[in-house]
Amino acid sequence: MMTIIAAFIVWFSQVIVQNEVIVTFDGQQVASAQKSDFTVPLLEEQIIDTRNYTQFIKRINEKIYQKPLNATINDQGSIVPGKVGIQLHQEKFKEQFYRHFFENSTTQIEAPVVEIHPKVDTELLANIRTHKIGQYVTYFNQNKKARAHNISLAGEAINNHVVFPGETFSFNEVVGKRTKEKGYLPAPEIVKGELTEGIGGGICQISSTLFNAVDRAGVKILERYSHSKRVPMSLQDGMQQ
């Protein structure tokens, strides 16, 4: 009796192993699951549970996804090439998965991928960086460390941002929320006409300077909010367009 039970356990284990789906990428295993996980229960015919399958490919894509990187211009004025990203080719993976699913054996699939090309490449930057359309300059006291730090962070966020024809640029969307987690520091800011201290204080200078640059360049302004208190700014003579 013990021999029969032991034999059954060995047989059952082999069945479980033989019905496994293993997904690899670049020679490394990135996901695995039992085929039974994708089978709709209580049906005579094997039907794939699309909800579980969708969750499965989502986990795979999270493991292999590589975000494309746009080309940029560094502080020396040189173009830094971008990088092509990749993601799971879902149609090709689905073809392979469905083809092997009903086989009573272990299925190993090398995840097919599709390249994601960066939106901004070297050629595009080479064509547009020589055409200055607007310029506006303001000044601030760099000795006010927290404020200078916040201005630098906001400047980095909008630096190298390319706006294509027909697109809309939003300062708040690009820069995002100014929080401690992002590195912003408490600094003086104006709220409802009164000077107070808040996280990210000082970046209004970035938004104001940018507004004046694009306004002088003739770019259409769709929406803006004026500062609650007039702030003096210095305009550099001989603005270039």
DACOR-V103109 format. One record per residue. N is the residue number from 1. RES is the residue in three letters. PHI is phi in radians with two decimals (999 if undefined). D_LAST is the distance of its C-alpha to the last C-alpha in whole Angstrom. Layout:
n = [N;N]
res = [RES;RES]
phi = [PHI;PHI]
d_last = [D_LAST;D_LAST]
This chain:
n = [1;2;3;4;5;6;7;8;9;10;11;12;13;14;15;16;17;18;19;20;21;22;23;24;25;26;27;28;29;30;31;32;33;34;35;36;37;38;39;40;41;42;43;44;45;46;47;48;49;50;51;52;53;54;55;56;57;58;59;60;61;62;63;64;65;66;67;68;69;70;71;72;73;74;75;76;77;78;79;80;81;82;83;84;85;86;87;88;89;90;91;92;93;94;95;96;97;98;99;100;101;102;103;104;105;106;107;108;109;110;111;112;113;114;115;116;117;118;119;120;121;122;123;124;125;126;127;128;129;130;131;132;133;134;135;136;137;138;139;140;141;142;143;144;145;146;147;148;149;150;151;152;153;154;155;156;157;158;159;160;161;162;163;164;165;166;167;168;169;170;171;172;173;174;175;176;177;178;179;180;181;182;183;184;185;186;187;188;189;190;191;192;193;194;195;196;197;198;199;200;201;202;203;204;205;206;207;208;209;210;211;212;213;214;215;216;217;218;219;220;221;222;223;224;225;226;227;228;229;230;231;232;233;234;235;236;237;238;239;240;241]
res = [MET;MET;THR;ILE;ILE;ALA;ALA;PHE;ILE;VAL;TRP;PHE;SER;GLN;VAL;ILE;VAL;GLN;ASN;GLU;VAL;ILE;VAL;THR;PHE;ASP;GLY;GLN;GLN;VAL;ALA;SER;ALA;GLN;LYS;SER;ASP;PHE;THR;VAL;PRO;LEU;LEU;GLU;GLU;GLN;ILE;ILE;ASP;THR;ARG;ASN;TYR;THR;GLN;PHE;ILE;LYS;ARG;ILE;ASN;GLU;LYS;ILE;TYR;GLN;LYS;PRO;LEU;ASN;ALA;THR;ILE;ASN;ASP;GLN;GLY;SER;ILE;VAL;PRO;GLY;LYS;VAL;GLY;ILE;GLN;LEU;HIS;GLN;GLU;LYS;PHE;LYS;GLU;GLN;PHE;TYR;ARG;HIS;PHE;PHE;GLU;ASN;SER;THR;THR;GLN;ILE;GLU;ALA;PRO;VAL;VAL;GLU;ILE;HIS;PRO;LYS;VAL;ASP;THR;GLU;LEU;LEU;ALA;ASN;ILE;ARG;THR;HIS;LYS;ILE;GLY;GLN;TYR;VAL;THR;TYR;PHE;ASN;GLN;ASN;LYS;LYS;ALA;ARG;ALA;HIS;ASN;ILE;SER;LEU;ALA;GLY;GLU;ALA;ILE;ASN;ASN;HIS;VAL;VAL;PHE;PRO;GLY;GLU;THR;PHE;SER;PHE;ASN;GLU;VAL;VAL;GLY;LYS;ARG;THR;LYS;GLU;LYS;GLY;TYR;LEU;PRO;ALA;PRO;GLU;ILE;VAL;LYS;GLY;GLU;LEU;THR;GLU;GLY;ILE;GLY;GLY;GLY;ILE;CYS;GLN;ILE;SER;SER;THR;LEU;PHE;ASN;ALA;VAL;ASP;ARG;ALA;GLY;VAL;LYS;ILE;LEU;GLU;ARG;TYR;SER;HIS;SER;LYS;ARG;VAL;PRO;MET;SER;LEU;GLN;ASP;GLY;MET;GLN;GLN]
phi = [999;-1.09;-1.12;-1.14;-1.09;-1.08;-1.11;-1.13;-1.10;-1.08;-1.12;-1.10;-1.11;-1.17;-1.10;-1.07;-1.13;-1.17;-1.78;-1.60;-1.88;-2.03;-1.98;-2.09;-2.55;0.97;1.45;-1.98;-1.26;-1.99;-2.88;-2.72;-2.86;-1.47;-1.06;-1.09;-1.14;-1.88;-1.70;-1.23;-1.27;1.14;-2.15;-1.20;-1.69;-1.28;-2.22;-1.35;-1.33;-1.15;-1.17;-1.16;-1.12;-1.08;-1.13;-1.12;-1.22;-1.14;-1.13;-1.11;-1.11;-1.12;-1.35;-1.84;-1.09;-2.24;-1.21;-1.23;-1.99;-1.23;-1.20;-2.37;-1.96;-1.44;-1.14;-1.56;1.51;-1.60;-1.49;-1.72;-1.01;-1.42;-2.38;-1.30;-1.71;-2.46;-2.61;-1.09;-1.44;-1.17;-1.17;-1.18;-1.13;-1.10;-1.04;-1.18;-1.09;-1.16;-1.16;-1.69;-1.05;-1.49;-1.39;-1.51;-2.75;-1.14;-1.90;-2.07;-2.14;-1.46;-1.04;-1.35;-2.20;-2.20;-1.34;-2.03;-1.43;-1.10;-1.22;-1.98;-1.95;-1.06;-1.09;-1.11;-1.12;-1.10;-1.45;-1.78;-1.26;-1.56;-1.92;-1.43;-1.84;-2.94;-2.68;-2.61;-2.19;-2.21;-2.21;-2.58;-1.45;-1.22;-1.27;-1.46;-1.00;-1.10;-1.14;-1.09;-1.09;-1.12;-1.10;-1.12;-1.09;-1.15;-1.11;-1.12;-1.15;-1.65;-1.08;1.17;-1.44;-1.80;-1.82;-1.47;-0.94;1.53;-1.53;-2.03;-1.73;-2.07;-1.04;-1.16;-1.23;-1.25;-1.32;1.40;-1.19;-1.61;-2.26;-1.11;-1.07;-1.54;1.76;-1.28;-1.99;-1.15;-2.76;-1.03;-2.56;-1.82;-2.17;0.94;1.44;-1.98;-1.40;-2.47;-2.03;-2.63;-1.12;1.54;-0.97;1.93;-1.30;-1.04;-1.19;-1.13;-1.13;-1.18;-1.12;-1.10;-1.02;-1.13;-1.13;-1.28;-1.17;-1.17;-1.44;1.51;-1.29;-1.27;-1.66;-1.50;-2.75;-2.68;-2.15;-1.24;-1.13;-1.26;-2.54;-1.11;-2.10;-1.21;-2.32;-1.87;-1.71;-1.25;-1.12;1.29;-1.05;-1.71;-2.27]
d_last = [92;90;89;88;85;84;84;82;79;79;78;76;74;73;73;70;68;69;67;64;60;58;55;53;50;49;53;53;54;52;54;58;60;63;63;65;62;61;64;65;68;71;71;73;70;67;64;61;60;56;55;56;55;51;51;53;50;47;49;49;45;44;46;44;41;38;34;32;29;25;24;22;20;22;21;22;19;22;22;25;27;28;31;33;35;39;41;44;45;47;48;49;51;52;54;56;57;58;60;62;62;66;67;69;68;65;62;59;56;53;50;48;44;41;37;34;31;28;25;23;24;23;22;20;18;18;16;13;13;12;9;6;4;5;7;10;13;17;20;24;27;28;31;32;32;32;29;27;29;28;24;24;26;24;21;23;23;20;19;18;19;17;17;18;18;20;21;20;19;22;21;25;26;24;25;28;31;31;35;37;37;34;34;33;34;36;33;33;31;31;33;34;33;36;35;36;36;35;34;31;30;27;24;23;21;19;19;18;15;14;15;12;9;10;11;8;6;9;12;15;17;21;22;22;25;24;26;29;29;26;24;23;19;18;14;13;12;10;7;4;0]
